[in-house]
Amino acid sequence: MKPATAKAIKNEFNAFVFISPFFIIFTLLVVVPVVSAIYLSFTDFNSIQTPKFIGLTNYVNLITQDNAFMMFVLPNTLKFALLVGPGGYLLSFWLAWLLAQIPKKSRTVIALAIYSPSLTAAVAMAVVWLVIFSGNASGYLNHFLMSLAIINEPIQWTQSPHYLMPIMVTVSLWNSMGVGFLAMLAGILNINGEMYEAGYIDGIRNRLQEVWYITIPSMKPQMLFGAVMAVVGTFQAGAIGVQLSGANPTPQNAGQLMINHIEDYGFLRYDMGYASAVSVVLLIIVYGFSKLCWRLFGDSD
């Protein structure tokens, strides 16, 4: 064996040793669960007995017999995703752009204040917001509206099918300034200032044109990362609706999302096969939206 070939093999082996922990953890925590869920989606499995292969029965039942899924869960999930995903994404970019215009010390403090809610667990978030949307007269929102004579009696905000979804969207937007927001802020701050000077020489006349023609094209990797994180985070959401309403399913399925549907069938009804089928459908939807993000913000070459 030639020395150059032996050295190349040694380098490849060393590289594999360094990345092997990632591959092992990724395989155990991602690949194995996904493959297991796909397999279980074709079985009748009650978490105790041996899974029984039933083919596409779970998927057929999901489409033809699960009225709650087709009438409430899927529309609620898409509605929630389209409101919170793009809404949180645009809000993240807007706040990151605004913070980039102020001095460093003030920017650091404000960025930390904006980012900190995303570090809070959904359960803790629900406790904080339940004080505001409490259904009795001592709730902040009820007390405020009653003091202004806008309402005469307390409203059960989190138990009403009319208000639960808007509250979920509000809380989720408040919590959506996560790592995607920080990535966008870093991307804006790393843009070379000379590009803006050159842009004004070439004909840019206002800040909107500056953002559209220079800022966004210069930070496509951060925009892509923020978009993917927004998609994944939005479709993973669901615990907030259960925590706010205190029930799964939520009242009249008004805030029932696919994650809640999976938990309902998997951990309350112990129908893991059917829950796995719903999770596979959710995986396909997330993958589709992620590919859309790649189309919009990925490199054309």
C-alpha positions as CSV (number, residue, x, y, z in Angstrom):
1,M,0.0,0.0,0.0
2,K,1.4,3.4,-1.0
3,P,2.1,5.9,1.9
4,A,-0.2,8.5,0.4
5,T,-3.1,5.9,0.3
6,A,-2.4,4.8,3.8
7,K,-2.4,8.4,5.0
8,A,-5.7,9.1,3.2
9,I,-7.3,6.0,4.8
10,K,-6.0,7.1,8.2
11,N,-7.5,10.6,7.7
12,E,-10.8,9.2,6.7
13,F,-10.8,6.9,9.7
14,N,-10.0,9.8,12.1
15,A,-12.8,11.8,10.6
16,F,-15.2,9.0,11.0
17,V,-14.2,8.6,14.7
18,F,-14.9,12.3,15.3
19,I,-18.3,12.2,13.7
20,S,-19.4,8.8,14.9
21,P,-20.9,10.1,18.2
22,F,-23.2,12.3,16.1
23,F,-24.2,9.4,13.8
24,I,-24.8,7.1,16.8
25,I,-27.0,9.6,18.6
26,F,-28.8,10.6,15.4
27,T,-29.5,7.0,14.6
28,L,-30.8,6.2,18.1
29,L,-32.9,9.3,18.6
30,V,-34.1,10.0,15.0
31,V,-33.7,7.2,12.6
32,V,-34.8,4.4,14.9
33,P,-38.0,6.2,16.1
34,V,-39.0,7.3,12.6
35,V,-38.5,3.7,11.2
36,S,-40.4,2.3,14.2
37,A,-43.3,4.7,13.7
38,I,-43.6,3.9,10.0
39,Y,-43.6,0.2,10.8
40,L,-46.1,0.5,13.7
41,S,-48.4,2.6,11.4
42,F,-49.2,-0.6,9.5
43,T,-50.0,-2.6,12.7
44,D,-52.6,-2.9,15.4
45,F,-50.6,-2.2,18.5
46,N,-52.0,-1.5,22.0
47,S,-48.6,-0.9,23.7
48,I,-48.8,-4.3,25.5
49,Q,-49.4,-7.1,23.0
50,T,-47.3,-8.0,20.0
51,P,-48.0,-5.6,17.0
52,K,-50.4,-7.3,14.5
53,F,-49.8,-6.3,10.8
54,I,-53.0,-4.9,9.3
55,G,-51.6,-3.1,6.2
56,L,-53.1,0.3,5.3
57,T,-56.1,-0.1,7.6
58,N,-55.0,2.7,9.9
59,Y,-54.5,5.2,7.0
60,V,-57.9,4.2,5.5
61,N,-59.6,4.7,8.9
62,L,-57.8,8.1,9.3
63,I,-59.2,9.4,6.0
64,T,-62.6,7.7,5.9
65,Q,-63.7,7.2,9.6
66,D,-61.9,9.7,11.8
67,N,-64.4,12.6,11.6
68,A,-62.6,14.5,14.3
69,F,-59.3,14.4,12.3
70,M,-60.8,15.5,9.0
71,M,-63.3,18.1,10.4
72,F,-61.2,19.6,13.2
73,V,-57.7,18.3,13.7
74,L,-56.3,18.7,10.2
75,P,-57.9,22.1,9.5
76,N,-56.9,23.4,12.9
77,T,-53.3,22.3,12.4
78,L,-53.1,24.0,9.0
79,K,-54.8,27.1,10.2
80,F,-52.5,27.3,13.3
81,A,-49.4,26.6,11.1
82,L,-50.3,29.2,8.5
83,L,-50.9,31.8,11.3
84,V,-48.0,31.1,13.6
85,G,-45.4,29.9,11.1
86,P,-45.3,32.8,8.6
87,G,-46.5,35.2,11.4
88,G,-43.7,34.3,13.8
89,Y,-41.2,34.2,10.9
90,L,-42.0,37.7,9.7
91,L,-42.1,39.0,13.2
92,S,-38.7,37.4,13.9
93,F,-37.2,39.1,10.9
94,W,-38.8,42.5,11.6
95,L,-37.6,42.5,15.2
96,A,-34.1,41.3,14.2
97,W,-34.0,44.1,11.6
98,L,-35.1,46.7,14.2
99,L,-32.6,45.6,16.7
100,A,-29.8,45.8,14.2
101,Q,-30.4,49.6,14.0
102,I,-29.8,50.3,17.7
103,P,-26.5,50.4,19.7
104,K,-24.9,47.1,20.8
105,K,-25.6,47.4,24.6
106,S,-29.2,48.1,24.2
107,R,-29.5,45.5,21.4
108,T,-28.1,42.8,23.7
109,V,-30.5,43.5,26.5
110,I,-33.6,43.7,24.3
111,A,-32.6,40.6,22.3
112,L,-32.3,38.6,25.5
113,A,-35.7,39.8,26.6
114,I,-37.3,38.8,23.3
115,Y,-35.5,35.5,23.2
116,S,-36.1,34.4,26.8
117,P,-39.8,33.3,26.4
118,S,-38.7,30.6,23.9
119,L,-36.7,29.1,26.7
120,T,-39.8,28.6,28.8
121,A,-41.6,25.2,28.8
122,A,-45.1,25.2,27.4
123,V,-46.5,24.2,30.8
124,A,-44.9,27.2,32.5
125,M,-46.1,29.4,29.7
126,A,-49.6,28.2,30.2
127,V,-49.5,29.0,33.9
128,V,-48.5,32.6,33.1
129,W,-51.1,33.1,30.4
130,L,-53.8,31.4,32.4
131,V,-53.6,34.3,34.9
132,I,-54.5,36.7,32.1
133,F,-57.2,34.5,30.5
134,S,-58.6,33.2,33.7
135,G,-62.4,32.5,33.4
136,N,-63.3,34.2,36.7
137,A,-63.7,37.9,37.6
138,S,-60.2,38.0,39.0
139,G,-58.6,37.2,35.6
140,Y,-56.7,40.2,34.3
141,L,-58.5,40.3,31.0
142,N,-61.9,39.8,32.4
143,H,-61.3,42.3,35.2
144,F,-60.0,44.9,32.7
145,L,-63.0,44.4,30.3
146,M,-65.5,44.5,33.2
147,S,-64.0,47.6,34.6
148,L,-64.6,49.3,31.3
149,A,-68.1,47.9,31.1
150,I,-67.4,46.1,27.9
151,I,-68.6,42.8,29.3
152,N,-71.1,42.2,32.1
153,E,-69.9,38.8,33.3
154,P,-66.6,36.8,33.1
155,I,-65.9,35.0,29.8
156,Q,-64.5,31.5,29.9
157,W,-61.7,32.3,27.5
158,T,-59.8,29.0,27.4
159,Q,-63.0,26.9,27.5
160,S,-64.7,28.6,24.6
161,P,-64.3,27.2,21.1
162,H,-64.5,30.7,19.8
163,Y,-61.5,32.1,21.7
164,L,-59.2,29.1,22.3
165,M,-57.5,29.1,18.9
166,P,-56.8,32.9,18.9
167,I,-55.3,32.5,22.4
168,M,-53.2,29.6,21.2
169,V,-51.9,31.7,18.3
170,T,-51.2,34.7,20.5
171,V,-49.2,32.6,23.1
172,S,-47.3,30.8,20.3
173,L,-46.3,34.0,18.6
174,W,-45.1,35.4,21.9
175,N,-43.0,32.2,22.2
176,S,-41.8,32.1,18.6
177,M,-38.7,34.2,19.0
178,G,-36.2,31.3,19.3
179,V,-33.0,30.4,17.6
180,G,-34.4,31.4,14.2
181,F,-34.7,35.0,15.5
182,L,-31.1,34.9,16.8
183,A,-29.9,33.5,13.5
184,M,-31.6,36.3,11.6
185,L,-30.2,38.9,13.9
186,A,-26.7,37.5,13.4
187,G,-27.2,37.4,9.7
188,I,-28.2,41.1,9.5
189,L,-25.4,42.2,11.7
190,N,-22.8,40.3,9.6
191,I,-23.8,42.0,6.3
192,N,-21.0,44.2,5.0
193,G,-22.0,47.9,5.3
194,E,-20.3,48.7,2.0
195,M,-23.0,46.8,0.2
196,Y,-25.6,49.3,1.4
197,E,-23.4,52.2,0.2
198,A,-22.9,50.5,-3.2
199,G,-26.7,49.9,-3.3
200,Y,-27.5,53.6,-2.8
201,I,-25.0,54.5,-5.5
202,D,-26.8,52.1,-7.9
203,G,-30.2,53.6,-7.3
204,I,-31.7,52.3,-4.0
205,R,-33.7,55.2,-2.5
206,N,-35.4,53.9,0.7
207,R,-35.1,51.4,3.5
208,L,-37.7,49.0,2.0
209,Q,-35.6,48.7,-1.2
210,E,-32.5,48.2,1.0
211,V,-34.1,45.3,2.8
212,W,-35.5,43.7,-0.4
213,Y,-32.5,44.0,-2.6
214,I,-29.6,43.8,-0.2
215,T,-30.5,42.5,3.3
216,I,-32.6,39.5,2.4
217,P,-30.4,38.2,-0.5
218,S,-27.3,38.6,1.7
219,M,-28.7,36.4,4.5
220,K,-30.4,33.5,2.7
221,P,-28.8,30.8,4.9
222,Q,-30.1,32.5,8.0
223,M,-33.5,33.0,6.4
224,L,-33.6,29.3,5.4
225,F,-32.7,28.2,8.9
226,G,-35.3,30.4,10.4
227,A,-37.9,29.1,8.0
228,V,-37.2,25.5,8.7
229,M,-37.2,26.1,12.5
230,A,-40.5,27.9,12.2
231,V,-42.0,25.0,10.3
232,V,-40.8,22.4,12.7
233,G,-41.6,24.4,15.8
234,T,-45.1,25.2,14.6
235,F,-46.1,21.7,13.7
236,Q,-44.6,20.4,17.0
237,A,-46.8,22.8,19.0
238,G,-49.9,21.4,20.6
239,A,-49.2,21.1,24.3
240,I,-50.1,24.8,24.8
241,G,-53.7,24.1,23.7
242,V,-54.1,21.2,26.2
243,Q,-52.4,23.1,29.0
244,L,-54.6,26.2,28.4
245,S,-57.9,24.3,28.2
246,G,-56.9,21.5,30.7
247,A,-58.3,18.8,28.5
248,N,-57.3,16.5,25.7
249,P,-59.3,16.6,23.4
250,T,-59.7,20.3,23.8
251,P,-63.3,21.7,24.2
252,Q,-65.3,20.8,21.0
253,N,-61.9,20.1,19.3
254,A,-61.5,23.8,18.9
255,G,-57.8,23.8,19.6
256,Q,-57.0,20.1,18.8
257,L,-53.9,19.8,16.7
258,M,-52.2,16.7,15.2
259,I,-49.8,16.5,18.1
260,N,-52.8,16.4,20.5
261,H,-54.5,13.8,18.3
262,I,-51.3,11.6,18.5
263,E,-51.2,11.9,22.3
264,D,-54.9,11.2,22.6
265,Y,-54.7,7.9,20.6
266,G,-51.3,6.9,21.7
267,F,-51.2,7.6,25.4
268,L,-54.9,7.9,26.4
269,R,-56.5,5.3,24.2
270,Y,-53.3,3.1,23.9
271,D,-53.8,2.7,20.1
272,M,-50.2,3.1,19.2
273,G,-50.6,1.8,15.7
274,Y,-53.2,4.5,14.8
275,A,-51.2,7.2,16.6
276,S,-48.1,6.2,14.5
277,A,-50.1,6.6,11.3
278,V,-51.1,10.1,12.3
279,S,-47.4,10.8,13.2
280,V,-46.3,9.6,9.7
281,V,-48.9,11.9,8.1
282,L,-47.5,14.8,10.2
283,L,-44.0,13.9,9.2
284,I,-45.0,14.0,5.5
285,I,-46.6,17.4,6.0
286,V,-43.6,18.9,7.8
287,Y,-41.3,17.5,5.1
288,G,-43.4,19.1,2.4
289,F,-43.3,22.5,4.0
290,S,-39.6,22.2,4.6
291,K,-39.0,21.5,0.9
292,L,-41.0,24.6,0.2
293,C,-38.7,26.6,2.4
294,W,-35.7,25.1,0.6
295,R,-37.3,26.2,-2.7
296,L,-37.8,29.8,-1.4
297,F,-34.5,30.4,0.4
298,G,-32.1,27.6,-0.7
299,D,-29.3,28.2,-3.2
300,S,-30.5,28.0,-6.8
301,D,-27.4,26.1,-7.8
